């Protein structure tokens, strides 16, 4: 699977918009997704003039959902102290 493929995979057709960047059915995080596709061909310009993309996820529970890349929470790795 290529998350950056220019052609959307068929499984994205049934996606629902998740408002809190987790599976709307079981609340699993995006890191638990079985498949991922990022729609890089159609960026949207936000209020702050930054680009954002639709990110599609197929959860392990079977739900397909999408959210904006700008809604993704910060990585817990970014706050690690070594």
C-alpha positions in Angstrom: 0.0 0.0 0.0 1.3 3.4 -0.9 0.0 6.2 1.4 1.1 8.8 -1.2 -0.4 7.2 -4.3 -2.0 9.9 -6.5 -5.0 7.6 -7.1 -7.4 7.1 -4.2 -7.9 3.5 -3.3 -11.4 2.1 -3.5 -11.7 1.6 0.3 -11.7 5.4 0.8 -15.1 5.7 -0.9 -17.1 4.9 2.3 -15.1 7.2 4.6 -16.8 9.3 7.2 -15.4 12.6 8.6 -14.0 12.1 12.1 -14.0 15.3 14.1 -11.6 14.3 16.8 -8.9 12.5 14.8 -9.8 9.0 16.0 -12.1 6.3 14.7 -15.7 7.4 15.1 -16.8 3.9 15.8 -14.3 2.5 18.4 -12.2 5.7 19.2 -8.9 4.0 18.2 -6.1 6.4 17.2 -4.7 6.7 13.7 -1.7 4.7 14.8 -3.9 1.6 15.0 -5.1 2.0 11.3 -4.7 -1.0 9.0 -4.5 1.3 5.9 -3.7 4.9 5.3 -4.0 7.2 2.3 -3.2 10.9 2.1 -4.9 13.0 -0.6 -1.9 15.1 -1.6 -3.4 16.1 -4.9 -6.1 18.4 -3.4 -4.7 20.5 -0.6 -6.9 23.1 1.1 -5.6 26.4 2.3 -6.6 27.1 6.0 -7.4 30.3 7.8 -3.7 30.6 8.6 -2.7 30.2 4.9 -1.1 26.8 5.6 -1.9 23.8 3.4 -3.8 20.9 4.8 -4.7 17.5 3.3 -7.4 14.9 3.8 -5.9 11.8 5.6 -7.9 8.6 5.2 -7.7 5.7 7.6 -9.1 2.2 7.7 -9.4 1.2 11.4 -8.8 -2.3 12.7 -12.6 -2.4 13.5 -13.4 -1.9 9.8 -14.5 1.7 10.0 -13.1 4.0 7.3 -12.7 7.6 8.3 -10.9 10.8 7.3 -9.7 14.0 9.0 -7.7 17.0 8.1 -3.9 16.8 8.5 -4.1 20.0 10.6 -6.3 18.3 13.1 -3.7 15.6 13.9 -2.5 15.9 17.5 1.2 16.5 18.1 3.3 13.4 18.3 4.2 12.1 21.7 7.7 11.6 20.3 8.1 15.4 19.9 7.9 15.8 23.7 10.4 13.1 24.6 13.2 14.1 26.9 16.4 12.0 26.5 
